[in-house]
Amino acid sequence: MAKMSSPTETERCIESLIAVFQKFAGKEGNNCTLSKTEFLTFMNTELAAFTKNQKDPGVLDRMMKKLDLNSDGQLDFQEFLNLIGGMAIACHDSFTKSPHFRK
């Protein structure tokens, strides 16, 4: 029998994204989507620093609408990943513009 290797860092990151999505999805019904309330709970819990730094109280509502590509009032996993990807790109861009970044 082949020995199973431990997951790579990337595989662990993917597992974490799935686990976080599942932690917040389905509290109000469909466990494959985030409702608006579940999205707000996710944002206020997992991305609290981002949420607290927003001066505009409507920013999360607009984010939800923009992310909800099929306009069903829910975020499926693909739509959730669009949020995560966008945040990762913004963080990467900020990091690479830092004076401490070396090529």
N, C-alpha and C positions, 0 to 999 in steps of 0.2 A: 504494500500500500504506500502511495506517495505521501511524503510529509508535506503538510500544508505550510506554506510560508506565511509569515505575519503580514498584515496589510501594509501597503506603502503609505507614506504620508498623504499622498493624493487620494488614495482609497479611503483613508480615515476621514479626510475632509469631506468627501462625498457622503460617506455614512453619517457624518455630523449634520450636514445640510438636510438630509432626509429626516433624521431624528428631530431636528429643530422644527421642520415643517410639520411633522406628525404631532409634535407636542402641542402645537397651537391649532391645527386643523381639526374640524369635526366637533368642536364643543357645541356648535349650534346646528348640527345636522350632518352635512356631507363631510366625511373624514378625508376626502381627496381635494378639498378646497379650503381656503381661508375666507370667511365672511368679512364684512367690513369691521365688525367688532373684534374678530379674531386677528385681523391685520393690525388694528390699532393696538391690541394687547401685545402682539409680537413686536411692533415698533417700539412701544414704551418699555418693553422688557429687554429685548435683545439689542436694540439700537437706541438705547436711552440717551446716550450722549448726543447723537444726531438729533433726536426728537426734542430734547431740552434746549438745544441751541437754535431752534427755529423761532423766528420772531413772528412769522405769519401763522395764525392758528388754523388756516385752511390748507396748509401745505400737505398734510397727510391725506386729506380728502382728495386733493388734486392728484397726488401720487397714486392713490388707489384707482382713480378713474383712468389715469394714463397707463397703468400697468394692466388693467382689466381689458385686454385686447379684444375679447369676444363680447364685452359689455353685458356679462351675466350677473354682475354684482358680486362676484367671487373671484379669488385668485387661485388658479390651479397651480400645480408644481412648476410648470414651464413659466408662467407669469411671475411666480415667486422667484425663480432663478434669474429672470430679467432684472428684478430688483437687486438681487445679490450681485449679479454681474456688473450692474451699473455702479453699485457702491464700491466694488472691488476696483473697477477702472478709475473711479474718482480718487480712491485712496492711493492707487499706484501712481497716478498722475501727480498727486500732491507729493508723494514720496520722492519721485524722480526729479521734481523741481526744487527739492530741499537742498540747501547748500552743503549738507552732509553726505549727499548721494555721490558716490564715485562710480565711474564707468569702468 
